[in-house]
Amino acid sequence: LESRRIARFQVVGVDGSAWLMVVETGRWFTEAEGESGAAPVAVLSHGLWVRRFGGDRSMSGRVLTLDGRPYTVIGVMPPGALLMGTDLWLPMGVAPIRIPRQARQYAIIGRLKPGASLASANADLARIAQRTELAHRAEFKEYEGWRLDAVPFAEATTSQFQLRLAGFA
């Protein structure tokens, strides 16, 4: 596969059952596959599976090469599992505990448990952020005033593209 034409989404520390990840064929990642040094595996988007591989149901177990590295296909996502144009899902290959505290390049996507509200999730996140700030701000200035906010997925992924209207007098 040509890497410049493949939109990748890396996952870290994700249990597919927590996300209710259901694959079209094959399976989702195991926790062990997300660890450093694990054999490289991939889950294809439904679109890539159909466009590039004709919907071949025997894709699981096949090896694809991306950036000169072989990846074993373990599954295919269903048609409705769209995420920012993702073609290929890959484990990040690092345990969450090993990500540096000052790292800020990650977005977190989650699902509210049944019966939970966005307001209750944000209250929980505010408590977590406050504890984190207190525990780490002396060592990392990035934690001063640190916040965590949950927003609906559609808002998070489209807010930068919304039309901005301005009034002129």
Disulfide bonds with the S-S distance in Angstrom:
none
